[in-house]
Amino acid sequence: MTHSTQLHHPGGKTVFGFPLEGFGFLSSMLLAFASAFFTFFASTCIAIFALLAWNLIGGHSVNYADTYRYVGAPAGLLVLFIALPFFFALWLRAKLRK
């Protein structure tokens, strides 16, 4: 006997294999905040390494806290402001279809 461990979502749209339908309200909000959280840390990490190279190669002494303030926080907030309405709209569309 063989069985597939993949979930099939007929007709549903997916992003990187994840379905964009069937999320509850709390799941939608969690996904919005998780995407902002991930963006904050990923962009801050890249900015820290870029600033490290800038400081080492150029002999500068820029404070690393600027990466949080000027790169990580704006990127995370931008993604949050985009993701909240997006995931709220997905949840609302699913509610109105029922």
N, C-alpha and C positions, 0 to 999 in steps of 0.2 A: 504494500500500500504506500502510495506516495501522496503527499499533500503539500500544497504551496503555503509558504509562510508569508507571502505577500498579500496585502489587502488590495482588493480590486475596487476601484471607485469608477463605475461606468459613467462616462460623460462628464466627469468632474475635472476641473482644471487642477494642475499640480505645479509646484515650484520646487525644483530639485527633488522630485519624487514625493513631496509632501502634499496632501490634498488641501485645497483652499475652501473646503466646505465642511460643515458639521461641527464647527467650534461653538462651544457655549460662550456666554458672556465673560465668565472668569478666565476661560482659556484664551479668548481673544485678547483680553487685557494683559494677561501674562505673556503672551507672545509679543505684544507691542513693547512692553517694558523689557523683556529679555532681548529683543533686537536692539533696543537703545543701549542696554547694558553691555552687550557684546560690542557694539560699535564704539562706545566710549573706551573700553579697554583695548580694543584692537588699534584704534587710531592713536591712543595715547602711547601704546607700545611702539608703533612705527615712528611717532614724533620723538620719543625718547632716544631711539637709536639714531634718528636723523640729527638730533641735537648733539648727541654724543660725538658723531662724526664731525659735525660743524665745530664743536669745541676743540676736538683733538687736532683736526687738520688746520683750522684757522687760528688756533691759539686764543679763542674767545673764552669767555666765562659766563655764558648765559645760564640763568637759573633753570633747573629742570622742572620746577613747579609751573613754569610757563606752559609746558606741554599739556598739563591738566587744564589750565585756565583758558588757553587760546586755541587748543586743538581738540582735546578730549571732550570737554564740556559742550562746546558748540556743536560738535559732530553728534554726540549723544542726544542732545536736545532736538537737533534737526530731525534725526531719525525718529525720535519719540513723537514729534509733532506730525510727522508723515504717517507713522505706523498706527497711532491711535485712531485717526479717522478711517484708515484703510481697514483695520481689523474690526472696528465698530460697524463699518458698512457691510463687511462680510457677514457679521453676526446678524445685523438687521435684515439683510437680504434673505438669509436662511429662515429667520423668524417670519417674514412676510410670505414666504413660499408655503409654509405649513398651514 
